[in-house]
Amino acid sequence: MKKGKQGHGLRKFQTSKNTDTNKTDRDQKAADKPAEALLDDDETGFGGWLKSADGMDTMKLFVIANSIVVVSTLALPHVQTVFDILYEAIYGSDSYF
């Protein structure tokens, strides 16, 4: 389980006095890094692919196919019972007792 970003209440009251210099330092460091290093960890691997348009389309297809499989699996015994009842109503009972 991940802990929240906020600490025990000590850091939320600490502020930096030179925010302008901190911003320019961060901008300079970001400009020095290559483009691959700027990607978050969430944007790489399976999570990144799943967030893409191709991943979303594939997930929608998976959900639809899985729903069809689950519904057909659960409904098959009931459908067989209905067909048995209709068959007996039309052709009569198969037993001779």
N, C-alpha and C positions, 0 to 999 in steps of 0.2 A: 504494500500500500504506500503510495507516495504521500509525503508530507506536504503541507501547503507551502507556498512561497514565503509567506509571512512568518517571521521567526517568533520568538517569545515576547514580542512587544518592544524589544530594545531598538531594533533597526528602524522601525517606522518613524521614530522621532529624530533619527540622525539625518542630517542633510549636509550636502557638500556646499561649501561656500563659493567655489569657483565653477559654476555650472557651465559657463561659456567655454572655459578651457577644457573641461571634461568632454563637452560635445565635439569640439574640434579634434581632440585626441582620439575619440572613438571614430570619427569620420576618417581621420588619417589612417588608423589601423584597419578599418574596413576597406579602404581603397588599396592598401598594400596586400590584402589577402586575395588569392585567386577566386574565381567565380564558384568553383566547386566547394570551397571551404565555407561559403556564405549560406549554403543550404542547411536547413535545420535537419535534425535527426529524424523528424517526422516525415520529411519529404523524400526520404530515401527508402529503398527496400520495398517490402510488400505494403506497408502503410502508405507510402507515397504513391505507389501504383493504384491502390484502392481508392485514393482520393482523386485520382485522375478521371477524365471522362470515360476512358476505356474500362477502367476498373469499376466505375459505377454502372456502366452498361452490362458488364459481365455479372455483377452482383444482382442486378435486376433480373437477368435471365436465370441465374441460379435460384433466386427466390421463387420465381414463377414455376420452374421445373420441379423444385422441391415441393411446392404446394400441390401440384398435380399428382406427384407420387404419393404424398401423404393422404390426400383425399381419396384417390383410387384404392389405396391399401385399406383404408378404414371403411370404404363403402362397398368393397367387393363381397363380403359375406351377406350383406343386406340385399344386394342386387341378385345374388344367387338364390336367396330365399324368395324374392319376388318372382323370379323366373320359375322356380319350382312350384309355387302356388298357381301361377298362370298355366303352366304345363298340366298340372293335375286338374285344373278347372276345365281345360279344353279337351284333353285326351283321357281323363279319368285316372284313377289310381292304378299304379303298377302292381300292387300287392294283391294276392288271391286269398287272403285270409278273411 
